Amino acid sequence: MIADVKKNAEHKMQKSLEALKNDLLKVRTGRAHTGLLDHVQVDYYGSMVPVNQVANITLVDARTIGVQPWEKNMLQKVEKAIRDSDLGLNPASQGDLIRVPMPALTEERRKEMIKVVKHEGEGAKVAIRNLRRDANTHLKDALKKGEIPEDDERKAQDDIQKLTDKFIVEVDKMLATKEAELMQV
């Protein structure tokens, strides 16, 4: 019973960490990376699919992403999807390759991005703390029902607190890394 509660809490906290990692990938720095276009959807014969399912995405250089659609007729649709995304990118066709240059970030824009990153991090911390609360509630319910002794419940709560602290430290590390990445010129 206690092991299941701990395992479930740890699994959900790990998922919160992964969600934060994915959210931080969306926050654009001055450098190009192919994961930036993962969430861009393109109309492919009536259904919306991610760009990486209709085109090769590569890095042309440190500040440029290359997108090469597998079908010629998808060139304009992919270019339009990238332009219309909320990433603020301006793609340009060059033959059968779409070049997506990364605009340089100003100091002001970098600080705005850091605020966004901190907000995402705070959301992840709140999610982790909510998972701790849920796990502790399960333990208290089990104690009331007489399924576990009081000593085991208290020890399990301490273990869950240690787990929570560990994941909060991980969130802080991820945020510090992303902030350093954003402030690089």
Secondary structure by P-SEA (a helix, b strand, c coil): caaaaaaaaaaaaaaaaaaaaaaaaaccccccccccccccccccccccccccccbbbbbccccbbbbbbccccaaaaaaaaaaacccbbbbbbcccbbbbbbccccaaaaaaaaaaaaaaaaaaaaaaaaaaaaaaaaaaaaaaaccccaaaaaaaaaaaaaaaaaaaaaaaaaaaaaaaaaacc
